[in-house]
Amino acid sequence: MKYRSYNQFFEVIANPTRMRIIEALHKSPKSVTEICNKTKEEQSKISHNLKILMNCHFLECQKDGKKRIYSLNENTIVPLLKIANNHVSFYCNKKCWMKK
């Protein structure tokens, strides 16, 4: 197993800002401005985290004139989110030791 790669992968999604970006893009692609509005974060913080998500191929980007429209990687991240949501819905709301 490639533990270093797994660690990097999970560190990317463990970041609260990056998870908010992923959540913001879950239903539809968005521009940086739309992501900022949805997450209530500053543009510089969102741009920094978008770069990390893009480098790790969590996102895809299409140019629309001067705008960049970001979307989730349909091949890997969207299915992963479905699996994570199933797990969270079944286990974490009932039995998770990390309840707040």
Beta strands, then each sheet from edge to edge (+ up, - down):
strand 1: 30-31
strand 2: 59-64
strand 3: 67-72
sheet 1: 1+ 3- 2+
end
